[in-house]
Amino acid sequence: MSKLLQKYQVPENCIAVNSPKLNPLVSMSIPDKFVQRDANLAKLQARLGVALAATSVCLNTLLGVKSFDKSIIESLNDSLKIMSDIHFNQSQVRRSLIRSNISESLRSTLDGIALDDFLFGADLDEKVKASKSLEKVSKDLSLTKPKAVVHGSKNFRNPLVSNRWNRAQGAVRTPNTGGQKKFTPNQSSNKRKPWLQPRKQ
């Protein structure tokens, strides 16, 4: 397979069919397993680029022939369009898989960079630096401060639930010298009701 892939070289004026390289900055920012996954997808995309180059050679050869069936050129041209679309979508899939493992604050920056020899553009480093600088300046100019979030105590008990529990236990309120209301067990609730006492024989 390696000899077959080397047989058809991508023309210099068709570098778009080459497999875009992963940006070094991105490669250092994601785990190795994702870098390896992208490398495997890039190899498949590179083979598709060679298929595009081979089909282009065939098409150019037919264009030099005086008499031939024009439907052959139409079919070859359609094949090139389909393979070119697959090649472009493969780049978008690679970008999407990488994007999901990048900091959320930089995703919009990556989305705005066009494809070239690199998956996220050759000027990615400058774009990231500019985005970080803009983010810092916007924070310095902002007058609003984030509101503090107060978390309730885990020992907090809903008074409605507490009251229902006390009533279920037969508790009654008794005055307290400290000014607070306390609940004490209702002793009368534990006494047997007269109509529940056994009858004398």
N, C-alpha and C positions, 0 to 999 in steps of 0.2 A: 504493500500500500504506500510506503514512503516514496518508492520510485515513481509511482503513478502520480502522487501529489507534486513531486518535483518536476514532472514532465510539463505541466501547464503553469507557467508563471503569470501572476497577476500583472497586467500592464501598468506602467507608471502613471498613466492618466486615469486609472480606475482603482485608486487606492481605497475607495469607499467600500470595496468588496472584501478588503482585508478585515480580519477580526480585530476590533478595537482592543487596545491594551488597557489593563487595569491601572489606574493612577497610583503611583507609589504612596501618595498621602492616604488614599483610601485603603490600600493594602496594609499599611501599618496601623490602621484604626479599627480593623475588624479581626475576629479570631481566625486562626490559620485554617480551620475547617471550611470557613466560607471563602477564603482565598483559593483553596484547592477546588472547591465546587465551581467557582467562576472559571478557573483554569480549564476544567473539563468541558464546560460549556463553550469556552473560547476555542478549544480544539475542534469541536463539532462545527462551529461557525466558520472556522478557517477552511475546513473541507468543503463546506458549501460555497465559499468564495472561490475555491479551485474549480468546482463544478461550473460556476458562472464563467470563469475564464475559459474553460474548455468549450463551453457552448458558444462563447463569443468568437473563438477561433473558427469554429465550424460555420458560423454565420458569415464571418468575413470572407471565408473561402468561397462560399456560395455567391456572394455578391460580385466576385470576380469572374463568375461563369456567365457567358452570354445567354445561353438558353437553359432554363430550368423551370421547374414547377414553383410558382410563386407561393403556393400554399405551404411549402416546406419552410420558407423564410418566415411566414406568418406564424407557423407552429413554433419555430425556434425562438422567435421574438416573444411569443406568449410564455414560453418556458423561462426565458430570462426575467420577465416581469414577475412571474410567480416566485422564482428563487430569490429575486431581489427583495420581494416583500417578506419572505421568510427570514432572510438575512437581517433585515432591519428590525423585524419583530424579535428576533433572537437578542439583538442588542438591548431592546427595551425590557425584555425579561431579565437579562443580566443586571441592568440598572435597578429594576424593581427589587430584585432579591438583595442587592447590596444596600439599597436605600432603607430597607426595613431594619438594618443593623447599624444605621448611622444615627447620631444624635438628632433628635426631633427639631432642634433649633436650626440645623443646617440642611434639612431636607428640602426646604423651598429653594435654597441656593443651588443644590444639586439639580433640582427639576428645571431650573432656568438655564442650564448649560447645555449647549448643543453637542452632538457627537462629532468627533474628528478621529485622529489617530488614537486618541484615548477615550475610554468609556465615558468619562465625565469632562472631556475637554482638556486641552493642553494647558490652559490657564486656570486650572482649578485652584491652585495654591493662592493666586492673587485674589480670586473671587472669595475664597474663604476668609482671607485676611481682611478684605474690605467689609465682608458681612459682620465679622467680629468687631471691627472698629465702629461700624454703624450701630451695632447693638449697644456697645459701651457708651457711645455718645448719647443715644436715645435715653438710656437709663440716667445719665448725668443731667439731662435736661428735664426729666420728668419731675413734677412737683408733688405728685401723689405718692403716698407710701402704702405699702400693703397692709391690710388690716390684720391685727393679731387674732388668731383663732384661739378661743378659750375652750378647753376641753373640760367637761364636767367630771366630777369625781366618780370613780367606779363604785364607791360606797353609797352613792346617792340612791334614795329610795322614794319612789313616787308616793306622795301622801295619800292619794286616792286608793292605791293598792294597799298601803299600810292600814288605812282605816277599815277597808273591807276585811283584811286579815284579822284585825283586832275584834271586829264584830263577830266574825266566824268563831273566834276563840272564846266568846262570851265575856269580853272585857268591858269595863265601865270606866268613866272618867272620875278622878278624885282630885280635890284641890291640892295644890302644891305650894309650899311657902315660897318657893323660888320664882313664882309667877308663871311657871310652865305647866302645861297639862300633861299628866301622866296617865297611863292606862294600867289598871290592876285587874287581875282576874275577878270575875263576878262569882262570888261564893255561892250565891243563890242558884246559879245556873247548874251547880253540881248536885244540889239537893234533889231528891226524888220527888216528883210531883205527887200530890195526894191521890190523884186518879190513876197513878201508875203503881201505887202500893198494893201488895197482895191483900185480898179480902180475908177477913178472919172467918174461920169455920164455926 
